């Protein structure tokens, strides 16, 4: 082992130790506890094999409904968040003097905790919009944004887009800036319209960034917790309960079934891993074709 290798390992070792202790060890511990009946407090527990997984996937209707709602949320977020982020990136890059200002404005929500942002939007949905509807006559704003399951889903989407679009926008802006000017100039000389340039030049050349954006959105959407917890806490009833909130309730709020909640967490991990691998394979193939 060379001196250079030893020096590099010395720099990496502290971070590796922290990662192993705080990430890898709890992850492997979760796999073990998912096959026990531990309640999170009692030092005595029993090994029950795959019973928790069987109960979660076959008998637990609330968990299955939370999977369905989460998938609905993921589909909406993957499409809307990436579309809005690309649109904002294109619009901001088309400006000359106010690029920095608009980048800062749209990125700022990402710097605020989504719990705090959720409280702000909860006030907007329950107080500001009804008052605004009364003052302006725009009665469609006076809705039960939190109490109606259909509207509460829209409210969650609005909060999530507000908090997440700015981050993806920065990624897409970086991708747009890497497109050579002469390519766009050549398209303009050939008579391509703005839409044609976007469709046939810009989009194919930012496919790697789109792959990253879809990957990040998939991961964050499947693990969504703060937006739902801040706005609806899974309500009304369990209509907006996502997988992460169902796991939280199972482990800490209801029956303290820590082992059972760990099994649900492992199921979530497997779902995210499978869909992520499929998404990366498809997007990478399209990058090569483009």
Secondary structure, DSSP 8 states (H G I E B T S, - for coil): --HHHHHHHHHHHHHHHHHIIIIIHHHHHHHHHTTB---SS-S---B-TTHHHHIIIII-HHHHHHHHHHHHHHHHHHHHHHHHHHHHHHHHHT-SSSHHHHHHHHHGGGGS-HHHHHHHHHHIIIIIHHHHHHHH--GGG-S-TTTSHHHHHHHHHHHHHHHHHHHHHHHHHHHHHTS-HHHHHHHHHTT--HHHHIIIIIHHHTHHHHHHHHHHHHHHHHT--HHHHHHTTT-STTTT--HHHHHHIIIIISS--HHHHHHHHHHHHHHHHHHHHHHHHHHHHHHHH-
